[in-house]
Every structure is written in structure tokens, then in C-alpha cells.
Amino acid sequence: SPAPAATLESSPRTSFARGFTIGYMRWTERLAGWALDRLIDWFSQTPNATAEKRGERIGLLWMLLDKKHRRRADINLALAFPEKDERWRKHVRVECFRHFGRVLSDFLRAETRWKQEIDDAVSTVGKEYYDQLVGMRIGVLAC
């Protein structure tokens, strides 16, 4: 007869072969969840301008620590803009990571933002085209 299939109940709760686990969740997943909760608390208790500045600093720290993506950004900018000098490309790279940090801060504050604050931060361009396509019953991807 075939061997019984492994189930969560029959698998070991702690296994160093798969990474140290507590229960069925790796300790790294628990740590990441805890860190995300602290970031959400930290960002949600601050005004928008302060949160954006914090996000920019996190984006810059991310750029400094993440060699792989920093290098990828450099290569992509060099390929996309061969006519631009290194100083310009470095400036664009830095501003991209700062932007990613601002987007992160916006995401982390999403639960606590007022509708008016969100409406003030968003602008709509070309809504008439959207309305026209929806009226024609054509699929629309809005970003």
C-alpha cells in the first residue's frame, strides 16, 4: 500500500532544513510582519509631509543597501539614455529611489488617511476618454 501523504499535522513544527520555524511560520516571516506593523504605526501617526520625508529617507537607505537594484537602475538608465552623462543618470536614480520611498509611505498610511486628503493628492487627467470608452463597453485599464 502507498505511504500516507504528509500533512501539516504530521510534519515537524521546527525544521532547520527549511529555516527555523515557529509553529508553521518561519521566524523571518514573523519578524517581517512585526516590522511592517511597526512601520505602519510609525507612519500613520505623522502628518503627510513628515511621512513623505521619512519615506524619502527610507528610499535612500534602500538604495544604499540594495546593490543589485542600484546597479540595475544604473544599467537601465545608461541603456535608455546613452546621451546623458553619469551625473544626470545618478540624479535620476536617486530621485527614483526617493520616489519609491514616498510611495511606500503613502501605502503605509493608507488606512489612516481621510478621503479629502486622498482626493487632494490625486489628479485626474483625461477622464473624458475613460468615460467615452466605458460608454462604448470597451475594456479600460486605468492607472
N, C-alpha and C positions, 0 to 999 in steps of 0.2 A: 504494500500500500504506500502511496506517496506521503512524504513528510508533511506535517501540518505547516501551513503558511505562517510566517512570522507576523505577529500583531504588535501593536503598541504595548499591549499588556505583557507580552512575552519578551519584548526587547529590553535590554538593560537600560536602566534610568541614567546611569553615569557611564560614559564611554570616552576614554581618552583617544581612541582611534578616530572618532568623528569630531573631536573637540569637546572640551569639558562641558557637560550639560547639567542643568539643574531642572529636575522634572524632565520635560521634553523640549525645553527651550535652551539653546546654548547661552552661556553666560554673556557672550558678546552681544547677542540679541537683546538680552535683558538690560545690559549696560547701554546699548544704543537707545532703547526705549526710555530708559531713565534720563539719559542726556537730552533726548528730544523733548520730554516733558519739562525739564528744567529750562531749556531754550524757549519753549512756548510761554512758560511762566515769566521768564525774564523779558521777552519781547512784548507780551500782551500788557504788561504793567507800565509801558512807557509811551510817551506821545509819538506820533508818526515820525516827526523829524529826527528825534533821538533814535528811534528804532531803525530808520534808514541809515543813519551814521554807523550804528552798531553793525548793521548788515554789511555795509561797505568794508568795515574793518575785518569782519569775518571773511568776506570775499577776498581781500588782500592776503589774509593769513592762509586761506585755502590755496591761493596762487603760489605763495612761497613754499608751502608744504607739498603740493601736488606737482611734482616734477613732470610726470607723464602728461598731464593735461596742459601744463605750461608749455612744454615742448611741442605738443600737438598744435596748440594755438599759434606758436611761432612759425611752424611749418606751414600751416594753412594760410596764415596771413602772408607769408612770403610767396606762396603759390598764387594766391588771389590778387596780390598787389605787388608784383615784381618791380614796378616803377617807383614804389615808395621806399624811403630809406629806413634803416633799422630803428632809428629813434621814433619815427612815426608809428611803426608796427608795434614797438614796445608800449607806446602810449595807448594804442587801441587795445592791446592785450590787457593792460592794467584796467582800463575802463570797462572791458567786458567782465572781468572778474569782480569788479566793484558792482557792476550791474547785477550779476548773479547773486551777490550778497544782498543787494536791495530787494531782489525778487524773493530771496529766502526770508528776509524779514517780513515782507508783505504776506507771504504764505503762513509764517508762524503767528502772525497777528490776526489772521482771517476770522477766527472765532469771536474776537472781541471788538471788531470794527463795526461802527454804526453804518447803516445803509447810506446815509448822506455822505459820510466820509468816503465810502467806496464810489458813490456817484460822482463826487468831486474829483476823484483820482482817475476816472475813466473818461475818455473822449471817444465819440463815435464819428467815424468818417465814412461816407458812402452808404448810409443806411437806406437811401432810396434804391440803390442797386439790390440790396438784400431784399427789401420789400417787393421789388419787381420780380426777382427770381422766385421768391416764395409764392407770389401770386400765380406764377407760371407752373407751379408744382414741380420745380427743378430742385434737385438736392443741392444744399448750400453748406459749405464749410465756413464757419465764421471764426475768426481768430481775434 
